[in-house]
C-alpha cells in the first residue's frame, strides 16, 4: 500500500495556487504536497430525517432530484475503481442520513465483495438502525459512528428538532451487540445548549464501552450562520472534561486520524477531540470524497468539484474515470484555510457533501 509520495517539496506550503507541474505517473491518489488519499467518504443521499440546528434549518432543504443521484450500479462501479485502481483501502458511507438510501444493506454487501475488499464503515444518526444492525454486520459493515450530542431528552429534542433519543440509544446498543466495534459516538458541543453536558456524555460512553469523539463545529451549515465566537474550541472541551476527569495524552499513534486521543483517569478508557478549526490536521489528510450525485471533492471545504457522474453516463471507461479522479486530487490545496482571510464557506452544506 502506498503511504506517501516524496515529491521533494514542503508538506504544508501556504500558497492557494494550483500545482504548476504535471501530475506524476502514479496510480494512487497523490496530491502536490505528498499526501495520498486512501480513505473514501461516500455520500449515498443528501436527505436526512433530523434537523440538527448546526446543520440545516427547521424546514429542511430542497433535496437533490432523484435522477441526479448515483444509481446503485454507478456507485458500486466508482467504489470499485477507487479500490482497484486508485489504492483506496477504507470506504465510509455517509449522508445526509445514509439509512434513508433504499436497500443500503445490499450496497454494503456489493462493496464488501469487491477485490481488494475495502474496510467498510458508516456514519449515521442511528434513527432506525437498531432493527437493521445485524443485517448490516452480516452484509459486511465493519465499523459504525453514531452521532449523539446529548443524552438529555429535552436537549436532544431542541438540538435535532425531533424526539428520537431512544432510537439513537437503541442503535448504539444494537451496534455493539452486532459486533460493530469499536462503536464510536460523534458529538458536537453548542454554546449554551449542551456544553454543560459534556461530562455526562463522556461518563455515558465510558459506562457502555463506546468511543466518544467531540468535534469542533465547522462552517458547513446550510444557513451559513456559523460563528467563531459561538464555537466551542478543543481547548474549551478539554477544560470542560477536566472538571470531572483526569485527561492525559494517549500513547496510541495518531497517524492520519483526525482525533487527538486522551486517556481518561489513566485509561483504558479514552476520549477523542477533533480540532478541525483550531488545530487542523490537513497536513496528514488521507481523504477523498464522493457526493451523492457523483462529484469528487478533494476536501470537505472545496469550492470546486469534478463530475464523475457525467463521465459514467457518457460511457467513459474505468481508466478515464480513474484519471479524472487522480487529476482532482492532484489539485488539492494544502489546507482548508478556515483561519485565513478570505475563507469562503462551501456552497454545499454538510448534508449534501457527506461527513
C-alpha positions, 0 to 999 in steps of 0.5 A, a space after each residue: 500500500 502506498 503511504 506517501 509520495 516524496 515529491 521533494 517539496 514542503 508538506 504544508 506550503 501556504 500558497 492557494 495556487 494550483 500545482 504548476 507541474 504535471 501530475 506524476 505517473 502514479 496510480 494512487 491518489 497523490 496530491 502536490 504536497 505528498 499526501 495520498 488519499 486512501 480513505 473514501 467518504 461516500 455520500 449515498 443521499 443528501 436527505 436526512 430525517 433530523 434537523 440538527 440546528 448546526 446543520 440545516 434549518 427547521 424546514 429542511 432543504 430542497 433535496 437533490 432530484 432523484 435522477 441526479 443521484 448515483 444509481 446503485 450500479 454507478 456507485 458500486 462501479 466508482 467504489 470499485 475503481 477507487 479500490 482497484 485502481 486508485 489504492 483506496 483501502 477504507 470506504 465510509 458511507 455517509 449522508 445526509 442520513 445514509 439509512 434513508 438510501 433504499 436497500 443500503 444493506 445490499 450496497 454494503 454487501 456489493 462493496 464488501 465483495 469487491 477485490 481488494 475488499 475495502 474496510 467498510 464503515 458508516 456514519 449515521 444518526 442511528 434513527 432506525 438502525 437498531 432493527 437493521 444492525 445485524 443485517 448490516 454486520 452480516 452484509 459486511 459493515 465493519 465499523 459504525 459512528 453514531 452521532 449523539 450530542 446529548 443524552 438529555 431528552 429535552 436537549 436532544 429534542 431542541 438540538 435535532 428538532 425531533 424526539 428520537 433519543 431512544 432510537 439513537 440509544 437503541 442503535 448504539 446498543 444494537 451496534 455493539 451487540 452486532 459486533 460493530 466495534 469499536 462503536 464510536 459516538 460523534 458529538 458536537 458541543 453548542 454554546 449554551 445548549 449542551 456544553 454543560 453536558 459534556 461530562 455526562 456524555 463522556 461518563 455515558 460512553 465510558 459506562 457502555 464501552 463506546 468511543 466518544 469523539 467531540 468535534 469542533 463545529 465547522 462552517 458547513 451549515 446550510 444557513 451559513 450562520 456559523 460563528 467563531 465566537 459561538 464555537 466551542 474550541 478543543 481547548 474549551 472541551 478539554 477544560 470542560 472534561 477536566 472538571 470531572 476527569 483526569 485527561 492525559 495524552 494517549 500513547 496510541 499513534 495518531 497517524 492520519 486520524 483526525 482525533 487527538 486521543 486522551 486517556 481518561 483517569 489513566 485509561 483504558 478508557 479514552 476520549 477523542 477531540 477533533 480540532 478541525 478549526 483550531 488545530 487542523 490536521 490537513 497536513 496528514 489528510 488521507 481523504 477523498 470524497 464522493 457526493 451523492 450525485 457523483 462529484 469528487 471533492 478533494 476536501 470537505 471545504 472545496 469550492 470546486 468539484 469534478 463530475 464523475 457522474 457525467 463521465 459514467 453516463 457518457 460511457 467513459 471507461 474505468 481508466 478515464 474515470 480513474 484519471 479524472 479522479 487522480 487529476 482532482 486530487 492532484 489539485 488539492 490545496 494544502 489546507 482548508 484555510 478556515 483561519 485565513 482571510 478570505 475563507 469562503 464557506 462551501 456552497 454545499 452544506 454538510 448534508 449534501 457533501 457527506 461527513 
